Amino acid sequence: MRISTNEFLLGSVNDLLAQQQNVNLLNREIATGETMLDASSDPGGASQVVGLASQIGQLSYDSANGTAATQNLQNGVSALDQVTTLLSQLRESAESASNATTTPTDRQAAVATAHDLLQQLVQLANTQSANGGYIFAGSRANAPAFSVLANGQVTFNGDAATNEVEIAPSLNVASTISGQGIFMNVPAGTDGVAVSASAGNTGSAYALANGVTNLAQVTAAGLAGTQYDISFSGSGANLSYQVTSGTGAPGSAGYAATSGVVASGSYSAGNDIAFAGIDVSLTGSPAAGDSFAVQPGATTSIFQMVQNLIGALQLPQGGGSSQNTLAQQALQNVLADLGGAQTSVLSAQATLGTGLAEIQAVQSQDSNAAANATTQMSDLQSANLPQVLANYSESLTALQAAQLAFAKVQNLTLFADITP
């Protein structure tokens, strides 16, 4: 096989170009510090880098969601802290007003304070996140959670759901919370058992639920809408009580004593009246004809508690023992309701705290995963500069030698040695 001069020269040029390309590639690796300059240089490594970059992007997205959710939940916790403070102030006002030494001026001042606290509670219930969403509106965070109607009543505009964000694959956390169970559906009275006195009572007694002795029985009564009426008859040592069970508000036209008498007996001051899993205590002396309504499963709202306190403070006092007793009953009811409100707020704070702890734990895991993925990607892309420099020097020397050899061979010709 004959190799022509052209073929020899063409082969040498191609070899020089390949060496030149290798030197240029090594030079780019030195300049950029990376070995994977394009996918064609390492298809397998490039595929791994794309996967790692996608993983890092997802982790960054989840981390940003977690940070935003953390801000929302922290705002919620802060708002509930302030709500707790306001509830304590309301309790102090109610306790102070229940003291027999309070004057009409004191009660007027307490009314003004209660009005101010009501406005603050509405503002806190409408706490917004950094992006303007209403934290306690449930999933309807684009509108105020609560609004005040023309009659002064506060209504809830949100729902019982929540807005959630992804903080890890297949793991979502709530970024909002429903204020329905925090501010609105608050168990009234003691453990959800509310007691109210008939407006026609003439005795000096007020009554409160002292506790629940059978939770299942009381829960069933609440679900069935059952209410009880405690009435008194007789006098002195012959004073007796009777408890009837029915539906509707005792004392109203709609009350129906469907179950008849569920308890009865003689009453002596200082003794509790127990029936249907409920223990009711009385302070003072009831009179014949006095009655008290007992409602299991009763609920109220924090805003209604404030309005009830205002109403109790505005009741006439000093005109007789019955007037004072009705005012005292109203104030004691508010105090009992406030206990349930504080429990509801603390429970909501615990829920938000659990969410914050979960986000913190996941973000720590995400941070470690992102760091590991970044390290792996760097290992795949980063050049071993000492080795690359050595390869570059070796390749450059080889290229220069090849270029010199090619130049010498190119100038060789048989005709240079032929003489005429």
Backbone torsions as a table, in degrees:
resi	resn	phi	psi	omega
1	MET	NA	127.8	-179.4
2	ARG	-93.7	136.9	175.9
3	ILE	-110.6	116.2	-179.2
4	SER	-76.1	165.2	178.4
5	THR	-61.4	-39.1	-179.3
6	ASN	-63.3	-43.6	-179.9
7	GLU	-64.2	-40.5	178.9
8	PHE	-62.7	-45.6	-178.5
9	LEU	-66.2	-40.2	179.9
10	LEU	-63.2	-42.7	177.9
11	GLY	-61.7	-40.8	179.5
12	SER	-65.4	-39.0	179.7
13	VAL	-65.0	-43.7	178.8
14	ASN	-61.0	-39.4	178.3
15	ASP	-65.1	-40.5	178.4
16	LEU	-64.3	-40.6	179.7
17	LEU	-64.4	-38.9	178.6
18	ALA	-64.6	-42.5	178.1
19	GLN	-65.9	-38.0	178.5
20	GLN	-63.5	-41.3	178.8
21	GLN	-63.1	-39.8	179.0
22	ASN	-65.1	-41.5	178.5
23	VAL	-64.3	-42.0	178.9
24	ASN	-62.8	-41.1	178.9
25	LEU	-62.0	-45.4	178.6
26	LEU	-63.6	-36.5	178.7
27	ASN	-64.0	-40.2	177.7
28	ARG	-66.6	-37.5	178.1
29	GLU	-64.2	-38.3	177.6
30	ILE	-65.9	-41.4	-177.1
31	ALA	-69.0	-39.4	-175.5
32	THR	-94.8	-20.4	-176.3
33	GLY	76.2	11.2	-178.6
34	GLU	-123.4	146.3	178.3
35	THR	-96.3	-24.3	-177.2
36	MET	-98.5	83.0	-176.2
37	LEU	-81.3	-25.0	174.1
38	ASP	-156.9	166.7	-175.3
39	ALA	-62.5	-30.4	-176.5
40	SER	-69.3	-24.3	-179.4
41	SER	-72.2	-27.0	178.2
42	ASP	-157.8	80.7	-176.1
43	PRO	-56.4	-42.9	-179.9
44	GLY	-64.2	-45.5	179.1
45	GLY	-65.7	-37.1	179.6
46	ALA	-63.1	-38.6	178.4
47	SER	-63.2	-41.7	178.0
48	GLN	-64.3	-40.1	-179.3
49	VAL	-64.0	-42.0	179.0
50	VAL	-61.0	-43.2	178.8
51	GLY	-63.6	-43.2	179.9
52	LEU	-66.9	-38.9	178.5
53	ALA	-63.9	-39.2	177.4
54	SER	-64.2	-41.1	179.3
55	GLN	-63.5	-44.0	180.0
56	ILE	-63.6	-39.6	178.3
57	GLY	-62.9	-42.5	179.1
58	GLN	-65.5	-41.7	178.6
59	LEU	-63.8	-37.7	178.2
60	SER	-66.1	-40.0	178.0
61	TYR	-63.6	-46.9	179.1
62	ASP	-62.7	-39.0	180.0
63	SER	-64.7	-40.2	178.2
64	ALA	-64.4	-40.1	176.6
65	ASN	-61.8	-43.1	179.9
66	GLY	-63.1	-38.5	179.2
67	THR	-65.7	-42.4	179.2
68	ALA	-65.7	-43.0	179.2
69	ALA	-64.4	-38.5	178.1
70	THR	-60.4	-42.8	179.3
71	GLN	-61.4	-43.5	179.4
72	ASN	-62.0	-49.0	-176.8
73	LEU	-65.9	-37.3	177.6
74	GLN	-64.9	-39.2	175.4
75	ASN	-62.0	-38.9	178.2
76	GLY	-64.7	-43.9	178.8
77	VAL	-62.4	-42.6	179.4
78	SER	-62.7	-42.3	179.3
79	ALA	-63.4	-42.0	-179.3
80	LEU	-69.1	-31.1	173.5
81	ASP	-59.7	-43.4	179.9
82	GLN	-69.0	-36.0	176.4
83	VAL	-61.2	-42.7	178.3
84	THR	-58.7	-41.4	178.0
85	THR	-62.6	-43.5	179.9
86	LEU	-65.6	-38.3	178.0
87	LEU	-63.5	-37.4	177.1
88	SER	-64.2	-38.8	178.1
89	GLN	-66.3	-39.1	177.1
90	LEU	-63.6	-40.4	177.9
91	ARG	-61.8	-43.2	179.1
92	GLU	-61.0	-40.7	179.4
93	SER	-64.4	-43.4	-179.3
94	ALA	-66.2	-41.6	179.7
95	GLU	-65.8	-40.1	179.5
96	SER	-66.1	-39.7	-178.6
97	ALA	-70.3	-25.4	-180.0
98	SER	-76.1	-10.0	177.0
99	ASN	-75.0	131.4	-175.5
100	ALA	-63.9	-16.1	-176.2
101	THR	-86.0	-3.6	-178.5
102	THR	-67.7	146.2	-178.5
103	THR	-104.1	164.2	175.9
104	PRO	-56.0	-35.2	178.4
105	THR	-64.6	-41.5	178.1
106	ASP	-61.2	-42.5	-177.9
107	ARG	-69.3	-35.5	176.6
108	GLN	-62.7	-42.9	178.3
109	ALA	-63.3	-38.8	179.3
110	ALA	-66.2	-36.1	177.0
111	VAL	-62.6	-45.1	179.1
112	ALA	-61.4	-42.2	178.6
113	THR	-63.1	-41.3	-179.3
114	ALA	-64.6	-39.6	177.2
115	HIS	-61.0	-42.4	179.7
116	ASP	-65.4	-42.3	179.6
117	LEU	-65.2	-34.3	178.1
118	LEU	-62.6	-44.6	178.0
119	GLN	-61.5	-41.1	179.1
120	GLN	-65.3	-38.4	178.9
121	LEU	-63.9	-41.1	178.0
122	VAL	-63.0	-42.2	179.1
123	GLN	-62.5	-43.4	179.7
124	LEU	-67.4	-36.7	178.4
125	ALA	-66.4	-21.3	177.2
126	ASN	-102.1	29.1	177.7
127	THR	-58.6	136.7	-178.4
128	GLN	-109.5	156.2	175.9
129	SER	-85.6	179.2	-178.9
130	ALA	-63.1	-29.7	-179.7
131	ASN	-92.2	9.1	175.2
132	GLY	92.9	-2.3	178.9
133	GLY	-73.9	152.5	-179.4
134	TYR	-93.2	113.7	-168.6
135	ILE	-63.7	-34.9	-174.5
136	PHE	-98.3	17.7	-178.4
137	ALA	-93.4	5.3	-176.2
138	GLY	71.4	-132.5	-180.0
139	SER	-85.6	-5.6	179.5
140	ARG	-98.8	53.6	-171.3
141	ALA	-75.5	-3.5	-178.7
142	ASN	-86.1	-0.1	179.2
143	ALA	-136.1	155.5	-179.9
144	PRO	-54.0	137.2	-178.1
145	ALA	-69.7	-34.1	-175.9
146	PHE	-132.6	148.2	175.4
147	SER	-141.6	152.7	-178.8
148	VAL	-99.2	123.2	-179.9
149	LEU	-78.2	171.5	-178.2
150	ALA	-62.4	-29.7	-179.5
151	ASN	-85.1	5.4	178.0
152	GLY	91.4	-8.8	178.8
153	GLN	-74.3	147.9	179.0
154	VAL	-103.2	129.2	-178.9
155	THR	-116.5	151.3	-179.2
156	PHE	-97.3	126.7	-177.4
157	ASN	-102.5	-7.8	-176.8
158	GLY	-87.0	-155.6	177.0
159	ASP	-140.7	-178.3	-175.6
160	ALA	-87.9	-0.1	-178.2
161	ALA	-87.1	-174.6	177.0
162	THR	-139.1	159.4	168.8
163	ASN	-93.6	136.2	-177.7
164	GLU	-121.4	151.9	174.8
165	VAL	-129.5	151.7	179.8
166	GLU	-83.4	127.2	177.0
167	ILE	-114.7	-4.4	176.0
168	ALA	-167.1	158.7	178.9
169	PRO	-52.1	124.0	178.6
170	SER	64.4	19.6	178.1
171	LEU	-131.1	114.5	179.0
172	ASN	-115.4	150.8	174.0
173	VAL	-130.0	154.8	-179.9
174	ALA	-74.0	133.6	175.4
175	SER	-104.1	-7.0	173.2
176	THR	-134.7	170.3	179.1
177	ILE	-141.8	148.5	179.9
178	SER	-80.3	130.6	177.1
179	GLY	-83.3	-1.1	-177.4
180	GLN	-61.1	-44.4	-179.2
181	GLY	-84.8	-10.5	-179.1
182	ILE	-92.5	-48.1	-173.1
183	PHE	-104.2	-26.6	-171.0
184	MET	-102.9	-67.1	-174.9
185	ASN	-83.6	66.4	-178.1
186	VAL	-94.6	130.7	177.3
187	PRO	-57.2	130.0	-178.7
188	ALA	-91.5	159.2	177.4
189	GLY	65.3	-145.4	179.3
190	THR	-100.3	117.5	-179.5
191	ASP	54.7	34.6	178.0
192	GLY	81.8	11.6	176.7
193	VAL	-111.5	111.9	-177.0
194	ALA	-102.4	142.1	179.1
195	VAL	-124.3	133.9	177.1
196	SER	-133.4	148.2	-178.7
197	ALA	-93.9	145.7	175.2
198	SER	-67.6	139.7	-178.7
199	ALA	-63.4	-18.7	-178.6
200	GLY	-93.1	7.0	179.7
201	ASN	-61.3	140.7	179.5
202	THR	-115.8	-7.6	-179.7
203	GLY	-81.8	-174.4	-177.8
204	SER	-108.5	20.0	-175.2
205	ALA	-102.4	141.3	166.9
206	TYR	-122.8	152.9	-171.8
207	ALA	-125.8	149.0	176.8
208	LEU	-143.2	150.9	171.8
209	ALA	-70.5	126.1	-177.9
210	ASN	-91.1	-8.9	180.0
211	GLY	153.3	174.7	179.3
212	VAL	-114.0	126.3	-179.3
213	THR	-99.3	-16.3	177.6
214	ASN	-144.0	96.2	-173.8
215	LEU	-64.0	-41.1	-178.3
216	ALA	-61.8	-40.9	-178.9
217	GLN	-67.2	-41.9	-179.5
218	VAL	-69.0	-39.3	178.2
219	THR	-62.2	-44.2	179.0
220	ALA	-62.0	-40.3	178.9
221	ALA	-64.7	-40.3	179.1
222	GLY	-64.6	-42.2	179.9
223	LEU	-66.1	-32.4	-179.9
224	ALA	-82.7	-6.4	-178.4
225	GLY	76.4	19.8	-178.4
226	THR	-73.1	138.4	173.8
227	GLN	-130.7	159.5	-176.3
228	TYR	-124.2	151.5	177.2
229	ASP	-125.2	119.6	175.9
230	ILE	-99.4	119.3	-179.7
231	SER	-123.5	153.3	-176.5
232	PHE	-120.3	148.1	176.6
233	SER	-145.3	164.9	-178.0
234	GLY	80.8	-166.7	-179.6
235	SER	-159.0	160.9	176.0
236	GLY	54.8	-130.4	-178.6
237	ALA	-70.1	-15.8	-178.8
238	ASN	-99.1	13.9	179.6
239	LEU	-69.2	130.6	-179.7
240	SER	-131.7	162.3	179.8
241	TYR	-125.9	160.1	176.9
242	GLN	-144.6	133.9	179.8
243	VAL	-114.1	120.7	175.4
244	THR	-110.8	151.5	-178.2
245	SER	-115.6	140.3	178.6
246	GLY	-169.2	-165.3	177.6
247	THR	-119.2	154.2	-175.2
248	GLY	88.8	171.8	-177.9
249	ALA	-78.7	122.1	177.1
250	PRO	-55.3	137.5	-178.8
251	GLY	91.8	-14.1	179.4
252	SER	-94.0	166.5	-179.3
253	ALA	-66.3	-23.4	-177.7
254	GLY	-88.1	-0.1	-178.2
255	TYR	-76.1	131.5	178.1
256	ALA	-128.0	116.4	-178.7
257	ALA	-77.5	74.5	-172.6
258	THR	-66.8	-31.4	-177.2
259	SER	-101.3	-0.4	179.1
260	GLY	69.3	-151.2	-176.5
261	VAL	-79.4	125.6	178.5
262	VAL	-106.4	-14.9	178.1
263	ALA	-163.3	150.2	176.8
264	SER	-162.5	164.5	178.7
265	GLY	162.1	-179.6	177.0
266	SER	-79.0	146.4	180.0
267	TYR	-117.4	132.9	173.0
268	SER	-127.8	143.6	-176.0
269	ALA	-54.8	138.1	177.9
270	GLY	93.6	-11.8	179.4
271	ASN	-93.1	140.7	176.2
272	ASP	-82.2	159.8	175.2
273	ILE	-111.7	118.2	-177.2
274	ALA	-111.5	135.7	178.8
275	PHE	-165.7	147.6	172.1
276	ALA	47.7	38.5	178.4
277	GLY	78.9	10.7	-177.9
278	ILE	-121.6	140.4	175.5
279	ASP	-116.1	120.0	-178.6
280	VAL	-113.8	129.2	177.4
281	SER	-110.0	144.8	178.7
282	LEU	-118.1	139.9	175.1
283	THR	-115.0	125.8	-176.1
284	GLY	98.9	-169.5	-175.8
285	SER	-117.1	116.8	175.6
286	PRO	-73.6	158.4	177.3
287	ALA	-113.3	161.4	177.0
288	ALA	-58.1	133.4	-178.9
289	GLY	95.2	-13.2	177.1
290	ASP	-70.7	151.0	177.4
291	SER	-149.4	155.7	179.1
292	PHE	-134.6	136.1	177.4
293	ALA	-95.6	136.1	-179.9
294	VAL	-121.3	123.9	-176.9
295	GLN	-122.5	107.6	173.1
296	PRO	-73.3	151.0	177.9
297	GLY	69.8	21.0	-178.8
298	ALA	-73.8	144.6	175.9
299	THR	-130.6	160.0	176.8
300	THR	-150.0	-171.8	175.9
301	SER	-124.8	158.4	177.8
302	ILE	-61.2	-37.4	-179.5
303	PHE	-67.6	-38.8	178.5
304	GLN	-66.3	-33.2	177.4
305	MET	-60.3	-43.1	179.8
306	VAL	-64.6	-42.7	179.4
307	GLN	-66.1	-35.3	175.6
308	ASN	-65.9	-37.2	177.5
309	LEU	-64.8	-42.8	178.2
310	ILE	-60.6	-43.7	178.6
311	GLY	-63.0	-39.9	179.4
312	ALA	-65.7	-39.2	-179.9
313	LEU	-67.5	-25.4	-177.7
314	GLN	-92.2	-3.3	177.2
315	LEU	-67.7	142.6	179.0
316	PRO	-66.3	137.7	177.6
317	GLN	-133.2	155.9	177.6
318	GLY	91.5	-6.6	-179.0
319	GLY	-87.7	-3.7	-178.2
320	GLY	158.2	163.0	-175.9
321	SER	-63.8	-34.8	-178.9
322	SER	-66.8	-40.1	176.8
323	GLN	-62.3	-47.2	179.9
324	ASN	-61.6	-38.0	-178.8
325	THR	-67.3	-42.1	178.7
326	LEU	-63.7	-39.4	176.5
327	ALA	-64.9	-41.0	179.4
328	GLN	-65.5	-39.7	177.6
329	GLN	-60.1	-45.4	-179.2
330	ALA	-62.7	-41.8	179.9
331	LEU	-67.8	-40.5	179.2
332	GLN	-66.8	-34.7	176.4
333	ASN	-63.6	-41.5	178.3
334	VAL	-61.9	-44.1	179.6
335	LEU	-61.1	-40.6	178.0
336	ALA	-65.4	-41.7	179.4
337	ASP	-63.7	-39.7	-179.2
338	LEU	-62.1	-31.4	176.6
339	GLY	-62.4	-43.5	177.1
340	GLY	-66.1	-36.4	179.2
341	ALA	-64.5	-44.0	179.3
342	GLN	-63.4	-37.0	177.2
343	THR	-65.2	-42.1	179.3
344	SER	-62.5	-42.7	-179.6
345	VAL	-66.3	-42.8	178.7
346	LEU	-62.6	-38.9	178.5
347	SER	-63.9	-41.8	178.4
348	ALA	-65.2	-39.6	177.4
349	GLN	-62.3	-39.1	178.3
350	ALA	-64.0	-39.5	178.4
351	THR	-63.4	-45.4	178.7
352	LEU	-65.1	-38.8	178.3
353	GLY	-63.2	-38.0	177.3
354	THR	-63.8	-42.0	177.8
355	GLY	-63.0	-41.5	178.2
356	LEU	-63.3	-41.9	179.7
357	ALA	-64.2	-39.7	-179.9
358	GLU	-65.3	-43.9	178.7
359	ILE	-61.5	-44.0	-178.7
360	GLN	-60.9	-43.0	-179.4
361	ALA	-65.2	-43.4	-178.7
362	VAL	-68.2	-40.0	179.4
363	GLN	-64.1	-34.6	176.0
364	SER	-63.8	-42.6	177.4
365	GLN	-65.8	-42.2	179.3
366	ASP	-62.7	-39.6	-180.0
367	SER	-63.3	-42.8	178.6
368	ASN	-65.9	-42.0	-179.8
369	ALA	-64.3	-41.2	179.2
370	ALA	-65.5	-39.5	178.8
371	ALA	-64.4	-42.1	179.1
372	ASN	-65.0	-42.7	179.6
373	ALA	-64.9	-39.4	178.4
374	THR	-63.7	-41.3	178.0
375	THR	-63.3	-43.9	179.0
376	GLN	-62.7	-42.8	179.9
377	MET	-65.7	-38.9	178.6
378	SER	-64.5	-39.9	178.8
379	ASP	-63.2	-36.4	179.9
380	LEU	-72.4	-34.0	-173.1
381	GLN	-97.0	-31.5	-172.1
382	SER	-72.9	140.6	179.3
383	ALA	-86.4	146.5	172.0
384	ASN	-84.9	89.5	-169.6
385	LEU	-55.5	-43.4	177.7
386	PRO	-57.7	-42.7	-179.4
387	GLN	-69.8	-40.4	179.5
388	VAL	-64.7	-40.2	178.3
389	LEU	-62.9	-41.3	178.6
390	ALA	-64.8	-43.0	178.1
391	ASN	-64.0	-39.1	-180.0
392	TYR	-64.3	-45.7	179.6
393	SER	-61.6	-42.6	-179.9
394	GLU	-65.8	-43.9	-178.5
395	SER	-68.2	-39.2	179.5
396	LEU	-64.2	-41.5	177.6
397	THR	-62.2	-44.5	-179.9
398	ALA	-63.6	-39.6	179.2
399	LEU	-64.0	-45.2	-179.4
400	GLN	-63.0	-39.9	178.7
401	ALA	-65.6	-41.2	179.8
402	ALA	-65.5	-39.5	178.5
403	GLN	-64.0	-40.7	179.4
404	LEU	-66.0	-42.7	179.7
405	ALA	-65.2	-41.0	179.8
406	PHE	-62.9	-41.3	-179.6
407	ALA	-62.2	-39.3	-179.4
408	LYS	-70.6	-43.5	-179.8
409	VAL	-65.0	-35.8	-177.8
410	GLN	-61.7	-31.8	-177.0
411	ASN	-86.9	-8.1	179.8
412	LEU	-75.9	140.3	175.8
413	THR	-156.3	140.5	178.0
414	LEU	-63.8	-29.0	-176.4
415	PHE	-68.5	-15.6	179.5
416	ALA	-71.3	-23.6	-177.5
417	ASP	-99.7	-0.4	179.1
418	ILE	-90.6	126.0	178.1
419	THR	-107.5	147.3	179.1
420	PRO	-73.6	NA	NA
